[in-house]
Amino acid sequence: MSQNPQPTPQNDEVVKAFFLGRAVVETALEGLEAAFTDCLSALGKWDAERQQKMREFADRVVAKAEQARGQAAQQAATTEKLDLQATIDNLRAEIAYLRTELQLYRDRQG
């Protein structure tokens, strides 16, 4: 023979309080879980945006460096071309001078 306590209004209130407390805890945990998930989602989004911005920054830096390098190479080539042209002009002037001097020498000898 088992003893089953008869439901009493006091026992009924205790059972209600137990289930009410349990429901409060479960609901609170669900809210915390949702908040934690939202927080992790926001953190992941922020990290992805940060990485994208860093990639864009690195791309801009590389592009500027390439542009500067190209400009420097172009400037060096222009300078080298001008220097080469100046050297050629100087050599032509010296050749013309030497021809004139040689012609004067031949005229005196001759």
BELFENTA-V424036 format. One record per run of one state. SS is the DSSP state (@ for helix, = for strand, . for the rest). FROM is the first residue (numbers start at 1). LEN is the number of residues. If there is no record, write none. Layout:
BEGIN
((SS;FROM;LEN) (SS;FROM;LEN))
END
This chain:
BEGIN
((.;1;8) (@;9;101) (.;110;1))
END
